[in-house]
Amino acid sequence: MPDRLETAIMAMRVAREFQDGAVVNLGMGLPLLCSDYIPAGREVLFHSEQGIVGFGRLASTPDEVDLSLMNAGGLPVTPLPGMALMSHDESFAMIRGGHIDITVLGSLQVSAGGDLANHHRPGKVVGNIGGAQDLATCCKRVIVMMHHTTDSGEPKILPRCTLPLTVPHCVDMIVTDVGVFELAGGQVILREYAPGWTADEIQAITAVPLTIPADVRELVLA
């Protein structure tokens, strides 16, 4: 099989979806990388359940670390002019009030119908749903950023999720290490493929039939 995309490239591709002025929430895991790859000249207001709106990239040096400014994964982030701090309940009021334009979430499984299962790993007695249920339900657009298969090579895009659902029918787009997929009307549409990959190779590691449009193209970052 061809090489898969590095996580930084996945984050760059996801960041292309953030329109100027968008309020964006980044979930735990891979999505947290997206704050480092905002296109030049574009303003994105990142929101964290911890009670921050308008923070910047991840801190990269000890001098930039402020332990009071953390993202959802507990990683230190840098401040930007106009950044606002708020209480935990006010932060969730923003989510539940429909004020978040895009949320980017990691996932364990996604179904062809857009069901999200991202909180309960196989073999664990309990799962930690965190804020994912609120985000996936209330945000205007839900993007999943995940590896295309499990560590053992099992598909993660499925006809039906086998793990407990976080939220049904909520996912709009999936960005994986082999391609970009749009979910619409029960279809999984391949929009872009990673360099070196073919639609047939991606289909071989996907558990649902892919819709391949005439304008499918190699992944672009510009």
C-alpha positions, 0 to 999 in steps of 0.5 A: 500500500502507498504511504499514508498522510502524516498527521500534520498534513491531515491537520493542514487539510482540516484547517482548510475548512475553517472559513474566515471568522469561524468559531471552531472547537477542536476535540481531543487527540489529533484535532488539537493539531489543527490550531497550528495550521491556519492559512495566512490571512485567515482569522479563526476563533478557537473555542475550548470547553475549558473556557477560552475563545480566541486562542492561537497555536500550541505553545512551542517553548517554555517561555510561551507556556501559561498553565491557565491557558490550556486546550481540551487536551490539557496542552498549553496554547498561546494567547491572541489579541481579543482572547476571552476567558469565561466560566465552564458553564458559559463555555457550554452555553456557547456550545448548546446555544449553537454558537460554534460553527465547526467542531473537529472530533476524533473518532473510533468509528463512523457509520455511512449514516453519519453516526459518531462513536468516539467515547468507548474503546473496546475492552474498556469498562466505561467510556468518557464522553466528555463534551463530544455529545454536546459538540456533535449535537449542537455545532453547525458542522461536524468534521471527524479527523481520524486514522482510516483503520485501527492499529490492527487494520480494521476499517473505521468507516462502517455500514453501522457502528458496533461501539456505543454511539456518541451521537447519531446522524451528525458527521458531515465530513471525515478526513483520514490518512488516506482521503477526504470524505463527505457524508450525505444521504447515507453515502460516503463520497470520496472527494480527495485521495492521498498522493499515491492512492487510488479509489480502489485501494481506499475502497479495499480498506473501507467497509462501506461502498464509496461513491466516486464522483467524476471530479474526485481529485488528489488531496490539495492544501491550497 
